[in-house]
Amino acid sequence: MELKLTWIVQVLVAFHAHPSLGFQHILPRDINQQPMRVLGGVTVIDTPLVRAAQAMARQYSEDYLFNHVMRTWLFGALVISHNVTLQQTVDLEVHAIGSMLHDLGLVLNASWISHDRRFEVDGAFAATDFVEGQVAHECKGSAWDAHRLQLLFDSVLLSSEPKFSLYKETTVASVVSGVLIDLTTADDGVTSSEYNNVVAAFPKLNFLPGVNQTLVALCTTKPNSTYG
């Protein structure tokens, strides 16, 4: 069964390309002018919604999966920091939330898991439902319009499909860039030192066996919508 996940990684790497292939889009003015903090040696956006997404990921994910989504976020943030075009076009809050919530569809005992949809679809609906719920509760959601929700949905939906996501908006493409680096090694300007700092902060633990076991379970419970 270990070969299953190894094959998936090889396919992902085969389609790896620079996220500048994606459509350019104009960010709303000052959308990235938010507080920042440092995690694993990486400077990242720090908003209440980002903190809430991190708390959700921590609440529902096993340790190996939580560390993976955190590394995905941090590696993606590093790629952005090394690329002027990405700095000007990536929505950092959407990128952060999409990265941390991109594997909600692998939380098999969660209420949002369907009986017939691919796990990426379950995760995309769960992530956007989470944001809409937070926005409604806090009444601070004027910046979260339909376009940003669509970016979030696509970021999660296509997080395992670089052959599509790398041709989407740079916010979407940057999520899968973080995934690819976590599955392989430092790339797209990320140095070995930066890579090692992130892994030290969020170790890989038993990531590959854990994900492989989850995919096997999905093949059993949802054979018509699970690949591999």
C-alpha positions as CSV (number, residue, x, y, z in Angstrom):
1,M,0.0,0.0,0.0
2,E,3.0,2.3,0.5
3,L,3.5,2.2,-3.2
4,K,0.1,4.0,-3.7
5,L,1.2,7.2,-2.0
6,T,4.7,7.0,-3.7
7,W,3.0,6.9,-7.1
8,I,0.8,9.9,-6.2
9,V,3.9,11.9,-5.1
10,Q,5.6,11.0,-8.4
11,V,2.6,12.3,-10.4
12,L,2.5,15.5,-8.4
13,V,6.2,16.2,-9.0
14,A,5.8,15.4,-12.7
15,F,3.4,18.3,-13.1
16,H,5.3,20.7,-10.8
17,A,5.8,24.1,-12.4
18,H,6.3,27.6,-11.2
19,P,3.1,29.3,-10.0
20,S,3.7,32.3,-12.2
21,L,2.0,30.2,-14.9
22,G,-1.3,31.1,-13.2
23,F,-3.7,33.9,-14.1
24,Q,-2.7,37.3,-12.7
25,H,-5.3,39.1,-10.7
26,I,-5.5,42.4,-8.9
27,L,-5.6,42.2,-5.2
28,P,-8.1,44.5,-3.3
29,R,-6.3,47.5,-2.0
30,D,-4.5,46.9,1.3
31,I,-5.9,43.4,1.5
32,N,-2.4,42.1,2.7
33,Q,-1.8,45.0,5.0
34,Q,-2.4,42.9,8.1
35,P,-0.5,42.0,11.3
36,M,2.2,39.4,10.9
37,R,3.9,36.8,13.1
38,V,6.8,34.4,12.8
39,L,6.3,30.6,12.7
40,G,9.1,28.2,12.0
41,G,11.3,31.1,11.1
42,V,8.7,32.2,8.4
43,T,6.9,35.6,8.6
44,V,3.2,34.9,7.9
45,I,-0.1,36.8,8.0
46,D,-1.8,37.0,11.4
47,T,-5.5,37.7,11.4
48,P,-8.3,36.4,13.7
49,L,-9.6,34.3,10.8
50,V,-6.2,32.8,10.2
51,R,-5.9,32.0,13.9
52,A,-9.3,30.4,13.8
53,A,-8.4,28.3,10.8
54,Q,-5.3,27.1,12.6
55,A,-7.3,26.2,15.6
56,M,-9.8,24.2,13.5
57,A,-7.0,22.3,11.8
58,R,-5.5,21.5,15.1
59,Q,-8.8,20.4,16.6
60,Y,-9.7,18.0,13.8
61,S,-6.4,16.7,12.5
62,E,-4.1,14.1,13.8
63,D,-0.6,15.3,14.6
64,Y,1.0,14.1,11.4
65,L,-1.8,15.8,9.3
66,F,-1.7,19.0,11.3
67,N,2.0,19.3,10.9
68,H,1.7,18.7,7.1
69,V,-0.9,21.5,6.6
70,M,1.3,23.9,8.7
71,R,4.3,23.0,6.6
72,T,2.3,23.5,3.5
73,W,1.4,27.0,4.6
74,L,4.9,27.9,5.6
75,F,6.6,26.5,2.5
76,G,4.0,28.4,0.4
77,A,4.7,31.6,2.3
78,L,8.4,31.2,1.7
79,V,7.8,30.7,-2.1
80,I,5.8,33.9,-2.1
81,S,8.4,35.8,-0.1
82,H,11.1,34.9,-2.7
83,N,9.0,36.1,-5.7
84,V,8.0,39.7,-6.3
85,T,5.2,38.8,-8.7
86,L,3.6,36.5,-6.1
87,Q,4.0,39.1,-3.4
88,Q,1.8,41.4,-5.5
89,T,-0.8,38.9,-6.6
90,V,-1.3,36.3,-3.8
91,D,-4.1,36.9,-1.2
92,L,-2.2,36.0,1.9
93,E,-5.2,35.3,4.1
94,V,-6.9,33.1,1.5
95,H,-3.5,31.3,1.0
96,A,-3.1,30.7,4.7
97,I,-6.6,29.4,5.3
98,G,-6.5,27.3,2.1
99,S,-3.2,25.8,3.1
100,M,-4.2,24.9,6.7
101,L,-7.6,23.5,5.7
102,H,-6.8,21.8,2.4
103,D,-6.9,18.3,4.0
104,L,-10.2,18.6,5.9
105,G,-11.5,15.9,3.6
106,L,-9.1,13.5,5.1
107,V,-10.7,13.8,8.6
108,L,-12.8,10.7,8.1
109,N,-14.9,11.1,11.3
110,A,-15.9,14.7,10.6
111,S,-19.5,15.8,10.0
112,W,-18.6,17.3,6.6
113,I,-17.5,14.0,5.1
114,S,-19.8,12.8,2.3
115,H,-20.4,9.2,1.2
116,D,-19.8,9.9,-2.5
117,R,-17.6,13.0,-3.1
118,R,-13.8,13.1,-3.5
119,F,-12.1,14.2,-0.3
120,E,-10.9,17.4,-1.9
121,V,-14.5,18.4,-2.6
122,D,-15.5,17.6,1.0
123,G,-12.6,19.7,2.2
124,A,-13.4,22.6,-0.1
125,F,-17.0,22.8,1.1
126,A,-15.9,22.5,4.7
127,A,-13.3,25.3,4.4
128,T,-15.7,27.8,2.7
129,D,-18.5,26.9,5.2
130,F,-16.0,27.6,8.0
131,V,-15.1,31.0,6.7
132,E,-18.8,31.9,6.0
133,G,-19.6,30.8,9.6
134,Q,-16.8,32.8,11.1
135,V,-17.7,35.9,9.1
136,A,-21.4,35.7,10.1
137,H,-20.5,35.2,13.7
138,E,-18.0,38.0,13.9
139,C,-19.8,40.4,11.6
140,K,-16.4,41.4,10.2
141,G,-16.7,39.9,6.8
142,S,-17.0,42.8,4.4
143,A,-13.7,41.8,2.8
144,W,-14.8,38.2,2.1
145,D,-16.7,38.5,-1.1
146,A,-17.7,35.8,-3.5
147,H,-14.4,36.0,-5.4
148,R,-12.3,35.3,-2.3
149,L,-14.5,32.4,-1.3
150,Q,-14.1,31.0,-4.8
151,L,-10.3,31.3,-4.5
152,L,-10.5,29.5,-1.2
153,F,-12.7,26.8,-2.6
154,D,-10.4,26.3,-5.6
155,S,-7.3,26.3,-3.4
156,V,-8.6,23.3,-1.4
157,L,-10.4,21.6,-4.3
158,L,-7.2,21.6,-6.5
159,S,-4.6,21.1,-3.8
160,S,-3.8,17.6,-5.1
161,E,-4.1,18.5,-8.8
162,P,-1.1,20.6,-9.9
163,K,-1.9,19.9,-13.5
164,F,-4.9,22.2,-13.0
165,S,-4.1,24.4,-10.0
166,L,-0.7,25.7,-11.4
167,Y,-2.7,27.4,-14.2
168,K,-5.2,29.0,-11.8
169,E,-4.8,32.3,-9.9
170,T,-1.5,32.6,-8.1
171,T,-3.2,32.3,-4.7
172,V,-4.5,28.9,-5.7
173,A,-1.2,27.9,-7.3
174,S,0.7,28.9,-4.2
175,V,-1.2,26.4,-2.0
176,V,-0.2,23.4,-4.2
177,S,3.4,24.8,-4.4
178,G,3.6,24.4,-0.6
179,V,2.1,20.9,-0.8
180,L,4.7,19.9,-3.5
181,I,7.6,21.2,-1.5
182,D,6.4,19.2,1.6
183,L,6.2,16.1,-0.5
184,T,9.6,16.6,-2.1
185,T,12.2,19.1,-1.0
186,A,13.2,22.7,-1.0
187,D,12.4,24.4,-4.3
188,D,11.1,27.7,-5.9
189,G,13.6,29.8,-4.0
190,V,13.2,28.1,-0.6
191,T,16.6,27.4,0.8
192,S,17.7,24.3,2.6
193,S,18.1,26.2,5.8
194,E,14.5,27.6,5.6
195,Y,13.2,24.1,4.7
196,N,14.9,22.6,7.7
197,N,13.6,25.3,10.1
198,V,10.1,24.6,9.0
199,V,10.4,20.8,9.4
200,A,12.1,21.3,12.8
201,A,9.1,23.4,14.0
202,F,6.5,21.0,12.5
203,P,8.2,17.5,12.1
204,K,7.0,15.1,9.5
205,L,6.2,12.3,12.1
206,N,4.5,9.4,10.4
207,F,3.0,11.5,7.6
208,L,3.4,9.1,4.6
209,P,2.1,6.0,6.4
210,G,-0.7,8.0,8.0
211,V,-2.0,9.5,4.7
212,N,-1.6,6.2,3.0
213,Q,-3.8,4.5,5.6
214,T,-6.4,7.2,5.2
215,L,-6.4,6.8,1.4
216,V,-6.9,3.1,1.8
217,A,-9.8,3.7,4.1
218,L,-11.3,6.1,1.5
219,C,-10.9,3.4,-1.2
220,T,-12.9,1.1,1.0
221,T,-15.7,3.6,2.0
222,K,-15.9,5.7,-1.2
223,P,-14.5,3.5,-4.0
224,N,-16.2,5.4,-6.8
225,S,-14.6,8.8,-5.9
226,T,-11.2,7.8,-4.6
227,Y,-8.2,7.6,-6.9
228,G,-5.0,5.6,-6.5
